[in-house]
Structures are given as structure tokens and as C-alpha cells.
Amino acid sequence: MPELGSLVSKVRSKNAGPFWLTVDVFCDDPATYARVRDGLKDATVAKLFGVEQQLLKRFDIPALNVVKFSVPRPVVQGTRADRDMHGAGWACLLEELQID
């Protein structure tokens, strides 16, 4: 099974405010988008990010060939305990995920 990062053009994570992070998966074409959309299971992504599945927000955007996930930040952005203020370190977790 291939890693997600080898199938798509880009996986990007970023800050989505002080309480949320978002991860975008950009696909080159509708066929890849469909494969990624169907291969990424909410339960798997929630477990990967260490959140309860009901807190995971998922947005499938076929017009842009994008799958987007938003999760609560583990700590509030900018606090002393925040080790990734911009949220950029979360993309690599999803990039390395193997999907069907």
C-alpha cells in the first residue's frame, strides 16, 4: 500500500486559530481525489491525530480535489506548552499514512 504523500501533490497543515489545526490534502486529478477520499477513514485519521472521532471535522471538496481535516489543538496556540505554533508539523503524520 502506498503512502498518501506519494499519491498526492501536497499535504499541508496549518494553524486554524488558537484552538484548531487543519490539514489539507491536495490531489492532482479527480481519480486520485476519489481514491484518497475513499481510502482515508475518519477513525484512522482521528486515531493518528490523537483525537476522538466525534471531534474530527472532515471536508471533502470535489470541485478542488481536496480533502480537509480539522482537529482541536492539543494545547492553545501560543501558550507555553505549544510546541508547534503554526501547526506545520501535522502534515507529515498524514503523508506517511498508508492507504488502499
C-alpha positions in Angstrom: 0.0 0.0 0.0 1.4 3.4 -0.9 1.9 6.3 1.5 -0.5 9.2 1.0 2.3 11.6 0.3 3.4 9.6 -2.8 -0.1 9.8 -4.3 -1.0 13.5 -3.9 0.6 16.7 -4.9 0.7 18.2 -1.4 -0.3 17.6 2.2 -0.3 20.9 4.1 -1.1 21.6 7.8 -1.6 25.0 9.3 -3.0 26.9 12.2 -6.7 27.4 12.1 -7.0 29.8 15.0 -5.9 29.3 18.6 -7.9 26.2 19.2 -7.9 24.3 15.9 -5.5 22.9 13.3 -6.3 22.0 9.7 -4.7 19.5 7.3 -5.3 19.8 3.6 -4.7 17.0 1.1 -4.4 18.3 -2.5 -4.9 15.8 -5.3 -3.9 16.4 -8.9 -7.0 14.9 -10.6 -10.5 13.6 -9.8 -9.4 9.9 -9.9 -6.7 10.5 -7.2 -9.1 12.6 -5.2 -11.7 9.7 -5.3 -9.0 7.2 -4.2 -7.8 9.4 -1.3 -11.4 10.4 -0.3 -12.4 6.7 -0.1 -9.1 5.5 1.4 -8.9 8.0 4.3 -11.2 6.7 7.0 -12.2 9.1 9.7 -11.5 6.6 12.5 -7.9 6.1 11.2 -7.3 9.9 10.9 -8.7 10.6 14.3 -6.5 7.9 15.9 -3.5 9.2 14.0 -4.0 12.7 15.4 -4.9 11.5 18.8 -8.4 12.9 18.9 -11.8 11.4 19.5 -13.5 10.7 16.2 -16.5 12.9 17.0 -14.1 15.9 17.3 -12.7 15.4 13.8 -14.1 17.6 11.2 -13.9 16.4 7.6 -14.5 18.4 4.4 -14.5 16.6 1.0 -14.2 19.3 -1.7 -14.5 17.6 -5.1 -14.5 20.9 -7.1 -11.0 21.5 -5.8 -9.8 17.8 -5.5 -9.1 18.5 -1.8 -9.8 16.5 1.4 -9.5 18.6 4.5 -9.5 17.7 8.2 -9.7 20.0 11.2 -8.9 18.9 14.7 -8.7 20.6 18.1 -5.2 21.7 19.0 -3.7 19.7 21.9 -2.9 23.0 23.6 -4.0 26.6 23.0 -1.8 28.3 20.4 0.9 30.5 21.7 0.8 29.1 25.3 4.0 28.0 27.0 3.1 24.3 26.2 2.6 25.0 22.5 5.4 23.3 20.5 4.1 24.0 17.0 2.6 27.5 17.0 1.9 27.4 13.2 0.6 23.8 13.1 3.0 22.9 10.3 4.2 19.7 11.8 1.0 17.8 11.5 1.1 17.2 7.7 3.9 14.7 7.9 1.8 12.3 10.0 -0.8 12.1 7.3 1.7 12.0 4.5 3.2 8.8 5.9 -0.2 7.1 6.3 -0.7 4.1 4.0 -4.0 3.9 2.2 -5.6 1.4 -0.2 
